[in-house]
């Protein structure tokens, strides 16, 4: 046996004996049990309030990005989530889910919908003026109310 292997074996034996001594139970605990911690309240940040007044492209982006809204337009309603990468996902009542691309322009929201079973060709990008009263956004005929 090499000296290194012998030393390693002795080290393992000593560690095993030390662990065995630690696992020995006694009738009185060495340490008092820790008091249970109260559950921490989840850290929930309230979304930033919607802007008001004329909306610049950065204001529109900040108002929409990473937020979920209910939407209502003539003949359509559902929910939509806008993501910072310029994509969105929606679920239209009575039709189903879909996705698309969005972009903020000075005072306008531009959207293009990807093809779905109920929208086989998708839609080209269209831009609608967007305004806010501080509680909801209005993009053309569509109302967006934050969830």
C-alpha positions as CSV (number, residue, x, y, z in Angstrom):
1,X,0.0,0.0,0.0
2,X,1.4,3.4,-0.9
3,X,1.9,6.0,1.9
4,X,-0.6,8.3,0.3
5,X,-3.3,5.6,0.2
6,X,-2.6,4.7,3.8
7,X,-2.9,8.4,4.9
8,X,-6.1,8.7,2.9
9,X,-7.6,5.6,4.5
10,X,-6.7,6.8,8.0
11,X,-8.2,10.2,7.3
12,X,-11.5,8.5,6.2
13,X,-11.5,6.3,9.3
14,X,-11.0,9.3,11.6
15,X,-13.8,11.2,9.8
16,X,-16.1,8.2,10.1
17,X,-15.4,7.9,13.8
18,X,-16.0,11.6,14.3
19,X,-19.3,11.4,12.4
20,X,-20.4,8.4,14.4
21,X,-19.7,10.3,17.7
22,X,-21.9,13.1,16.4
23,X,-24.8,10.9,15.6
24,X,-25.0,9.4,19.1
25,X,-28.3,10.5,20.7
26,X,-28.7,11.5,24.3
27,X,-31.7,12.1,26.4
28,X,-31.0,15.9,26.6
29,X,-30.4,17.8,23.5
30,X,-27.2,19.8,23.1
31,X,-29.0,22.8,21.6
32,X,-32.5,24.0,22.2
33,X,-34.7,23.6,19.1
34,X,-34.9,26.7,17.0
35,X,-38.2,28.6,17.2
36,X,-40.2,28.2,13.9
37,X,-39.9,31.1,11.6
38,X,-43.1,33.0,10.7
39,X,-43.9,32.7,7.0
40,X,-42.5,35.6,5.1
41,X,-45.0,37.7,3.2
42,X,-44.5,37.5,-0.5
43,X,-42.8,40.4,-2.0
44,X,-45.3,41.8,-4.4
45,X,-44.5,45.0,-6.2
46,X,-47.5,47.0,-7.3
47,X,-47.2,47.8,-11.0
48,X,-46.3,51.3,-11.9
49,X,-49.4,53.5,-12.5
50,X,-50.4,54.2,-16.0
51,X,-49.1,57.5,-17.5
52,X,-51.4,60.3,-18.6
53,X,-51.1,63.0,-21.2
54,X,-49.4,62.6,-24.5
55,X,-47.6,59.3,-24.6
56,X,-44.1,59.0,-25.9
57,X,-42.8,55.6,-27.2
58,X,-40.8,55.0,-24.0
59,X,-43.9,55.8,-21.9
60,X,-46.0,53.3,-23.9
61,X,-43.3,50.7,-23.6
62,X,-43.1,51.1,-19.8
63,X,-46.9,51.1,-19.5
64,X,-47.3,47.8,-21.4
65,X,-44.1,45.7,-21.0
66,X,-44.4,42.8,-18.6
67,X,-48.0,43.5,-17.8
68,X,-51.3,41.7,-18.3
69,X,-54.5,43.5,-19.3
70,X,-58.1,42.7,-20.1
71,X,-59.0,44.0,-23.5
72,X,-62.3,44.9,-25.1
73,X,-62.9,46.0,-28.6
74,X,-66.1,45.8,-30.8
75,X,-66.8,42.1,-31.1
76,X,-63.7,41.0,-29.2
77,X,-62.7,40.6,-25.6
78,X,-60.1,38.7,-23.5
79,X,-56.7,39.1,-21.9
80,X,-53.4,40.1,-23.3
81,X,-49.8,40.1,-21.9
82,X,-47.2,42.4,-23.4
83,X,-43.5,41.4,-23.0
84,X,-40.5,43.6,-23.1
85,X,-39.0,41.7,-26.1
86,X,-41.8,43.0,-28.3
87,X,-44.0,40.0,-28.3
88,X,-47.5,39.5,-26.8
89,X,-49.8,36.6,-26.0
90,X,-53.5,36.9,-25.8
91,X,-56.5,34.7,-25.1
92,X,-59.6,35.9,-26.9
93,X,-62.9,34.8,-25.4
94,X,-64.7,32.2,-27.6
95,X,-61.8,31.9,-29.9
96,X,-58.6,30.9,-28.0
97,X,-55.0,31.8,-27.5
98,X,-52.7,33.6,-29.9
99,X,-49.5,35.6,-30.1
100,X,-48.0,38.5,-32.0
101,X,-45.5,41.3,-32.1
102,X,-46.0,44.8,-30.8
103,X,-44.1,48.1,-30.9
104,X,-44.5,51.5,-29.4
105,X,-44.3,54.6,-31.6
106,X,-44.8,58.2,-30.7
107,X,-48.4,58.3,-29.5
108,X,-49.2,54.9,-31.2
109,X,-49.3,51.2,-30.5
110,X,-48.5,48.9,-33.4
111,X,-49.5,45.3,-33.4
112,X,-49.3,42.3,-35.7
113,X,-51.0,39.0,-34.9
114,X,-49.5,35.6,-35.8
115,X,-51.6,33.1,-37.6
116,X,-54.0,30.9,-35.5
117,X,-56.7,28.5,-36.2
118,X,-59.3,31.3,-36.0
119,X,-57.0,33.8,-37.8
120,X,-55.3,31.7,-40.4
121,X,-53.4,34.5,-42.1
122,X,-52.6,36.5,-39.0
123,X,-52.7,40.3,-39.4
124,X,-50.3,42.8,-40.8
125,X,-48.9,45.4,-38.4
126,X,-51.3,48.2,-37.8
127,X,-50.8,51.2,-35.6
128,X,-53.5,52.9,-33.5
129,X,-53.3,56.1,-31.5
130,X,-53.0,55.2,-27.8
131,X,-54.1,57.4,-24.9
132,X,-54.4,56.9,-21.1
133,X,-56.6,58.3,-18.4
134,X,-54.4,56.8,-15.7
135,X,-56.6,53.8,-15.1
136,X,-56.9,52.3,-18.7
137,X,-55.3,52.6,-22.0
138,X,-57.2,53.1,-25.2
139,X,-55.6,52.0,-28.5
140,X,-57.9,52.8,-31.3
141,X,-61.2,51.1,-30.4
142,X,-59.6,48.7,-27.9
143,X,-59.7,49.3,-24.2
144,X,-56.8,47.9,-22.1
145,X,-57.4,47.6,-18.3
146,X,-54.5,46.4,-16.2
147,X,-55.0,43.2,-14.1
